[in-house]
Amino acid sequence: METIQITEEQRNKLCQELARLTYQFRKDNNIKGIYFAPYNGLEDEIEGNVILVTLVRDNHEDVDFHKILDEYNKSYQEQNTIDELGFQIYLNVDNPNKYTTFDLNPSDSARSNNLMNSTILYDEDGYFKKIKEQTTRKFNGGITNIYYYYDNLVQVSPPLDETLYNALDDAHDERDTEAVKEFTKTETFQYIKNME
């Protein structure tokens, strides 16, 4: 597997952007899961280093939602953004009904392979982690050549893990702060405040 070297600054910015995207899209009640993986190119679509972020969403064919993704994808494939992050970021959307914990023929399950090759950023009810855990158990349990790693999958160095989790925590705290600020504007808060 190829290793892509990025700077510490690029890693920080990349993790902050992934965290920002996670909490931005979590606000959408149709989002069931978000995961990503780093690749060296995406088939014939994109050349170079790319972080593919998959948004698993009910109403995944929503035209307005696709417009938002298209605008984002255009802006995050500009050279100055790539230089800043070390990667292009590409968003796509998928149908939650295509994910199952009961693969009858796992070798045909692109979704299971995608999850095996990815890091889960958001999982509304733990379903995608369950699929990944079951896939890992099958793989480690002696069933081989059912799930495979993609040839264009790359490792990022330095690794994103700890920095990404810190960025997700920061984004979570920021989101909670926003929620508190919004709550203080409600009539309920004013009522409680006046009771003191």
C-alpha positions in Angstrom: 0.0 0.0 0.0 1.4 3.4 -1.0 2.0 6.0 1.7 1.3 9.6 1.1 3.3 12.1 3.2 1.7 15.3 4.3 2.9 18.0 6.6 1.6 18.4 10.2 -0.2 21.6 9.2 -1.9 19.7 6.3 -2.9 16.9 8.6 -4.4 19.4 11.1 -6.4 21.2 8.4 -7.5 18.0 6.8 -8.8 16.6 10.1 -10.5 19.9 10.9 -12.3 19.8 7.5 -13.4 16.2 8.0 -14.7 17.0 11.4 -16.5 20.1 10.1 -18.1 18.1 7.3 -19.2 15.4 9.8 -21.0 17.9 12.1 -22.4 19.9 9.2 -24.0 16.8 7.6 -25.1 15.2 11.0 -27.6 18.1 11.2 -29.4 16.5 8.2 -32.0 14.0 9.6 -31.6 11.9 6.5 -28.0 11.1 7.1 -27.5 7.6 8.5 -23.7 7.4 8.3 -20.5 9.1 7.1 -17.3 7.3 6.3 -14.1 8.1 4.4 -11.0 6.6 2.9 -7.8 8.0 1.2 -7.1 6.9 -2.4 -4.6 7.6 -5.1 -7.2 8.5 -7.8 -10.8 7.4 -8.2 -11.1 5.2 -11.2 -11.5 7.6 -14.2 -13.2 10.3 -12.2 -10.3 12.0 -10.3 -6.5 11.8 -10.5 -4.2 12.4 -7.6 -4.6 12.0 -3.9 -8.2 12.1 -2.8 -10.2 11.6 0.4 -13.5 10.0 -0.6 -16.2 10.9 1.9 -19.4 8.8 1.6 -22.6 10.2 3.0 -25.2 7.4 3.5 -28.5 9.2 3.3 -32.2 8.4 3.0 -33.6 10.4 0.1 -30.1 10.0 -1.5 -31.4 11.1 -4.9 -32.5 14.5 -3.7 -31.5 17.0 -6.5 -30.9 19.9 -4.1 -28.6 17.8 -2.0 -26.6 16.7 -5.0 -26.2 20.4 -6.0 -24.6 21.1 -2.5 -22.2 18.1 -3.0 -21.3 19.3 -6.6 -20.5 22.8 -5.4 -18.4 21.4 -2.6 -16.6 19.0 -4.9 -15.7 21.7 -7.3 -14.3 24.0 -4.7 -12.2 21.2 -2.9 -10.5 20.1 -6.1 -8.9 23.5 -6.7 -5.1 23.5 -6.5 -4.8 26.0 -3.6 -7.1 23.8 -1.5 -5.2 20.6 -2.5 -1.9 22.3 -1.5 -3.5 23.4 1.8 -4.8 19.9 2.7 -2.5 17.6 0.8 -5.6 15.9 -0.7 -8.6 16.6 -2.7 -11.8 16.0 -0.8 -14.6 14.4 -2.8 -18.1 13.9 -1.4 -20.5 11.2 -2.7 -23.9 9.9 -1.4 -25.1 6.4 -1.1 -28.4 4.6 -0.4 -28.6 3.1 3.1 -30.7 0.2 1.8 -27.6 -1.1 0.0 -25.9 -1.9 3.3 -26.7 -5.1 5.0 -25.2 -7.2 7.8 -26.4 -10.4 6.0 -24.3 -10.6 2.9 -25.3 -13.8 1.1 -22.4 -13.4 -1.3 -19.9 -11.1 0.4 -17.6 -11.1 -2.6 -20.2 -9.1 -4.5 -20.8 -6.6 -1.7 -19.0 -3.4 -2.7 -20.5 -1.7 0.4 -18.9 -4.1 2.8 -15.6 -3.7 1.0 -16.0 0.1 1.2 -16.5 -0.1 4.9 -13.6 -2.4 5.4 -11.4 0.1 3.6 -12.7 3.2 5.5 -12.9 5.1 8.7 -16.4 5.7 10.1 -16.9 9.3 11.0 -20.6 9.1 12.0 -22.9 6.2 12.6 -26.4 7.2 13.6 -27.4 4.0 15.4 -24.2 1.8 15.2 -25.3 -0.1 12.2 -22.3 0.6 10.0 -19.9 -0.3 12.8 -21.8 -3.6 13.2 -21.4 -4.4 9.5 -17.7 -3.6 9.7 -17.3 -5.8 12.9 -19.1 -8.7 11.3 -17.0 -8.3 8.1 -13.8 -8.3 10.2 -14.9 -11.4 12.2 -15.5 -13.2 8.9 -12.2 -12.1 7.5 -10.2 -13.0 10.7 -12.2 -16.1 11.2 -10.5 -17.9 8.3 -12.7 -17.0 5.4 -10.2 -15.5 3.0 -10.5 -13.6 -0.3 -14.1 -12.6 0.4 -13.2 -9.0 1.4 -10.3 -7.2 -0.3 -8.4 -4.0 -0.1 -8.5 -1.7 -3.0 -5.3 -1.3 -5.1 -5.6 2.5 -5.1 -6.1 2.7 -1.3 -3.3 4.7 0.4 -2.0 5.3 3.9 -1.6 8.9 5.2 1.6 9.8 7.0 1.5 11.1 9.7 -1.7 9.1 10.5 -4.9 11.0 10.9 -6.3 9.0 13.8 -5.6 10.9 17.0 -5.7 14.4 15.3 -9.0 13.4 13.6 -10.6 12.3 16.9 -9.4 15.5 18.6 -10.9 17.6 15.8 -14.2 15.6 16.0 -14.3 16.3 19.8 -13.6 20.0 19.2 -16.4 20.1 16.6 -18.7 18.3 18.9 -18.0 20.8 21.7 -18.5 23.7 19.2 -21.8 22.2 18.2 -22.9 21.8 21.8 -22.0 25.5 22.4 -24.1 26.5 19.4 -27.0 24.4 20.6 -26.8 26.2 24.0 -26.7 29.6 22.4 -29.8 28.7 20.3 -31.6 27.4 23.4 -31.0 30.7 25.3 -33.0 32.4 22.6 -36.1 30.3 23.1 -39.2 31.2 25.1 -38.6 28.2 27.4 -35.2 29.5 28.4 -36.6 33.0 29.0 -39.4 31.5 31.1 -36.9 29.5 33.3 -34.6 32.5 33.6 -37.5 34.7 34.8 -38.4 32.1 37.5 -35.1 32.8 39.3 
